[in-house]
Structure formats: C-alpha cells, structure tokens
Amino acid sequence: MAEADDFKLVREIVAEGGRRYTNGNVDRSRYRRLVDLGWLNAFPTNMSDVMYQITQRGKAAAKRS
C-alpha cells in the first residue's frame, strides 16, 4: 500500500526528468519501496551507486494525489 511520502517522492523524481542517481553509502529504503510498488526501476552502476528510473506506473502514480 502506497503512503503519502511515496507519492511525494515519485512526483519529485518525475519533476526532475524521471531519474534519480544515488551514490555512496546512503539509505535507499525509500527508493526500494518505489521499486517494490513498480514505480521505479533500479540500475546499479557500480558497487555503491544506483540509478533509478521512473516507470509508466510511476508516472501514473505521480499524477494521483
């Protein structure tokens, strides 16, 4: 079940062009939640960095309130 923070984060990512890059030792639990919801795809770029990209489902979720 999606929470208000999930919708807020997915809207931020859509507004930034549909991608979010995380590097280093950061808490990625918020992003993993969106991956589990099918709103983002995760692409590890190396051992410590991940590129997240919005999915069609994520775009639709961003339009909801």
HELIX and SHEET records of a PDB file:
HELIX    1   1 ALA A    4  ALA A   15  1                                  12    
HELIX    2   2 SER A   29  ASP A   36  1                                   8    
HELIX    3   3 GLN A   56  LYS A   63  1                                   8    
SHEET    1   A 3 ARG A  19  THR A  22  0                                        
SHEET    2   A 3 VAL A  50  ILE A  54 -1                                        
SHEET    3   A 3 LEU A  40  PRO A  44 -1                                        
END                                                                             
